[in-house]
Amino acid sequence: MQIQPPIINIFEKAVRKAGKTLLRDFGEIENLQIQSKNLGDFVTNADLKTEKVLLDTLKYYLPDVTYITEESGKIDGNNEIIVIDPIDGTTNFIHGIPIISIVIGRIKEGQITDGVIFNPVLNEFYWASKGKGAWCNNKRLRVSKRNNLIDCIIGTGIPHANRTYPNYLEEINSISKNCSGIRRLGSAAIDLAYVAAGKLDAFWERNLNIWDVSAGVILVLEAGGKVTKTDGTEWQIDSKDILVSNLNIHDIVKEKLDII
């Protein structure tokens, strides 16, 4: 069992404390007051409460860093950046679907170095640090070894409401007829964690933000996977699209997505 680095211990304290609050609200979905944010996107009281618990805990241990959160935006500090998504999978949460996560990522010198993804409903705690591997509940994670696309399950995010992009149906058709199935989980962080764990063989999506993928990227890399943009070029922290997979099928999936 890998000993968790100090930064991961801090992140774990934050997400487990926030997770207790989130779990209570998850059990009382009917009583939540939901207010509209953008079309197809919602923020709940639980979102805001969870973010506050995370920030309060993290600032106690890391008072000087810069924070970027989905709800509050940027809180300026030094050059080290902590990225927070209090509930990745808000729509799942609102509908009582237990595929949700609390996400924290750490960025130093433009690189993601550490991250955690915590699903409080399933009590799954994923973490990764550069050079320390990827882990879930003390179990080492590895990407899958499948090399035939027809045997693979591929994850994606389906555009909804005002989140649309051209050629998506063509991409789905190109991938689905060549693989064992496509999954849409509703939480990009969980999708990435599942690729790291070998449950999904690949995942692609567009129109994402850094808080959606920060922790997942380091998880996939530390689990032996590959991370690029959907066209195969280098993924960077300001990239809006992503393709992750095991090493064997990455180029194959990229080729299927290259339909324009």
C-alpha positions in Angstrom: 0.0 0.0 0.0 1.4 3.4 -1.0 1.7 6.0 1.8 -0.3 9.0 0.8 1.7 12.2 0.4 0.8 15.1 2.8 -1.0 17.1 0.2 -3.3 14.1 -0.5 -4.0 13.7 3.2 -5.1 17.4 3.3 -7.3 16.8 0.2 -8.8 13.7 1.8 -9.7 15.6 5.0 -11.5 18.2 2.9 -13.5 15.8 0.6 -14.5 13.5 3.4 -15.7 16.4 5.6 -17.6 17.8 2.6 -18.8 14.4 1.7 -20.7 14.1 5.0 -22.6 17.2 4.2 -23.3 16.1 0.7 -24.5 12.7 1.7 -27.1 14.2 4.1 -28.5 16.3 1.2 -28.4 13.4 -1.2 -30.8 11.6 1.2 -33.2 14.5 1.1 -33.3 15.4 -2.6 -36.9 16.4 -2.5 -36.2 19.2 0.0 -33.4 20.8 -2.0 -34.0 24.2 -3.4 -32.8 24.2 -7.0 -32.1 27.4 -8.9 -31.4 27.6 -12.6 -27.9 28.6 -13.7 -27.4 28.1 -17.4 -29.7 26.0 -19.6 -29.2 22.4 -18.8 -26.9 23.2 -15.8 -28.0 23.7 -12.2 -26.5 24.8 -8.9 -28.0 23.6 -5.7 -27.7 24.6 -2.1 -25.6 21.4 -1.7 -23.2 22.7 -4.3 -22.6 25.9 -2.4 -22.4 24.2 1.0 -20.0 21.6 -0.2 -17.7 24.2 -1.8 -17.7 26.3 1.5 -16.6 23.2 3.5 -13.9 22.4 1.0 -12.5 26.0 0.9 -12.7 26.4 4.7 -10.7 23.1 5.2 -8.2 23.7 2.5 -7.5 27.3 3.4 -6.7 26.2 7.0 -3.8 24.1 5.7 -3.1 26.0 2.4 -3.9 29.7 3.0 -1.6 31.2 0.4 -2.4 29.3 -2.8 -4.7 30.4 -5.6 -8.1 28.6 -5.7 -10.2 28.1 -8.8 -13.7 26.8 -8.1 -16.7 26.1 -10.3 -19.1 28.2 -8.2 -16.9 31.0 -6.8 -14.4 31.4 -9.7 -10.8 32.5 -8.9 -9.5 33.4 -5.5 -6.1 34.9 -6.0 -3.0 33.7 -4.1 0.5 32.5 -5.1 1.5 30.6 -8.2 0.3 27.2 -6.9 -3.3 26.5 -8.0 -5.9 24.3 -6.3 -8.9 23.5 -8.5 -12.2 22.5 -7.0 -15.4 21.0 -8.3 -17.8 20.6 -5.3 -20.2 18.3 -7.1 -19.2 16.9 -10.5 -22.4 15.4 -11.7 -24.8 17.9 -10.3 -27.7 16.8 -12.6 -27.1 13.2 -11.4 -27.3 14.5 -7.8 -30.5 16.3 -8.4 -32.1 13.2 -9.8 -30.8 10.9 -7.1 -28.3 9.0 -9.3 -25.3 8.0 -7.2 -22.6 8.8 -9.8 -21.3 12.0 -8.4 -17.9 13.2 -7.1 -16.1 15.9 -5.2 -12.9 16.8 -7.1 -9.7 18.6 -6.1 -6.7 19.0 -8.3 -3.3 20.7 -7.7 -1.4 22.6 -10.5 2.2 23.6 -10.2 4.1 25.3 -13.0 1.4 24.5 -15.4 1.3 20.8 -14.7 -1.2 18.8 -12.7 0.7 17.1 -9.9 -1.9 15.8 -7.5 -5.6 15.1 -7.5 -8.4 13.4 -5.6 -11.9 12.2 -6.7 -14.3 11.2 -4.0 -17.8 9.6 -4.5 -19.3 9.9 -1.0 -22.3 7.8 -2.0 -20.2 4.8 -3.0 -17.4 5.7 -0.6 -14.8 5.5 -3.4 -11.7 7.7 -2.8 -9.4 8.0 -5.8 -6.1 9.7 -5.6 -2.9 10.2 -7.6 0.3 12.1 -7.2 3.1 12.5 -9.8 5.4 9.5 -9.4 3.3 7.9 -6.7 0.8 5.9 -8.8 -3.0 6.0 -8.9 -5.1 4.5 -6.1 -8.7 3.8 -5.0 -9.3 2.8 -1.4 -5.8 1.5 -1.0 -5.9 -0.5 -4.3 -3.4 0.3 -7.0 -5.1 1.3 -10.3 -4.0 0.3 -13.8 -5.6 1.1 -17.1 -7.0 -1.8 -19.1 -4.8 -3.8 -21.6 -7.5 -4.4 -24.2 -6.1 -3.8 -27.7 -9.1 -4.6 -29.9 -11.7 -1.7 -30.0 -14.5 -4.2 -30.6 -13.9 -5.5 -27.0 -13.8 -2.1 -25.4 -16.3 0.1 -23.6 -15.9 3.8 -24.3 -17.1 6.7 -22.2 -18.2 10.0 -23.5 -20.2 13.1 -22.6 -23.4 13.7 -24.6 -24.1 17.4 -25.4 -27.3 18.7 -23.9 -29.4 21.8 -24.0 -27.1 24.7 -25.1 -23.9 22.5 -24.9 -23.8 21.3 -28.5 -21.0 20.8 -31.0 -20.9 19.8 -34.6 -20.4 16.2 -35.7 -21.2 14.6 -32.4 -23.7 12.1 -33.8 -21.1 11.2 -36.5 -18.6 10.6 -33.8 -21.0 8.4 -31.8 -21.8 6.4 -35.0 -18.1 6.0 -35.8 -17.2 4.8 -32.4 -20.3 2.7 -31.5 -20.2 0.5 -34.5 -16.6 -0.5 -33.7 -16.7 -1.1 -30.0 -18.5 -3.1 -27.3 -20.6 -0.2 -26.0 -20.7 3.5 -25.2 -21.4 4.8 -21.7 -22.5 8.3 -20.5 -22.1 8.5 -16.8 -22.8 12.1 -16.2 -19.6 12.9 -14.3 -16.4 13.5 -16.3 -14.3 13.0 -13.2 -15.8 9.6 -12.6 -15.3 8.7 -16.3 -11.6 9.5 -16.0 -11.3 7.6 -12.7 -12.9 4.6 -14.4 -10.4 4.7 -17.3 -7.6 4.8 -14.7 -9.2 1.8 -13.0 -9.6 -0.2 -16.2 -13.4 -0.1 -16.1 -13.7 2.0 -19.1 -11.1 1.6 -21.9 -11.3 5.2 -23.2 -13.2 8.4 -22.7 -13.6 11.5 -24.9 -15.5 14.7 -24.4 -15.5 18.4 -25.5 -16.5 21.7 -23.9 -15.0 20.8 -20.5 -13.4 23.0 -17.8 -10.3 22.4 -15.8 -12.3 21.6 -12.6 -14.0 18.7 -14.5 -10.8 16.9 -15.4 -7.9 18.2 -13.2 -7.7 15.2 -10.9 -8.7 12.7 -13.5 -5.8 13.6 -15.8 -3.2 12.7 -13.2 -5.1 9.6 -12.3 -5.0 8.3 -15.9 -1.4 9.2 -16.4 -0.3 7.6 -13.1 -2.3 4.5 -14.0 -0.3 4.1 -17.2 -2.8 5.7 -19.6 -2.5 8.4 -22.3 -4.0 11.9 -22.3 -4.4 14.1 -25.3 -6.8 16.4 -27.0 -9.3 14.6 -29.2 -7.2 15.3 -32.3 -4.2 13.6 -30.6 -2.3 16.8 -29.9 -0.9 17.7 -26.5 -3.5 18.3 -23.8 -2.9 21.4 -21.6 -4.7 22.8 -18.6 -6.6 25.3 -20.8 -7.7 22.6 -23.3 -11.5 22.2 -23.7 -11.5 18.7 -25.1 -9.9 15.5 -24.0 -9.2 11.9 -25.1 -7.9 9.5 -22.5 -7.4 5.7 -22.9 -5.0 2.8 -22.4 -2.0 3.0 -24.6 -3.1 0.2 -27.0 -6.3 1.9 -28.4 -5.5 5.6 -28.2 -4.6 6.0 -31.8 -7.5 3.8 -32.9 -10.0 5.9 -31.0 -8.5 9.1 -32.3 -8.7 7.8 -35.9 -12.4 7.0 -35.4 -13.0 10.6 -34.1 -11.2 12.1 -37.0 -14.3 12.1 -39.3 -14.2 15.7 -40.6 
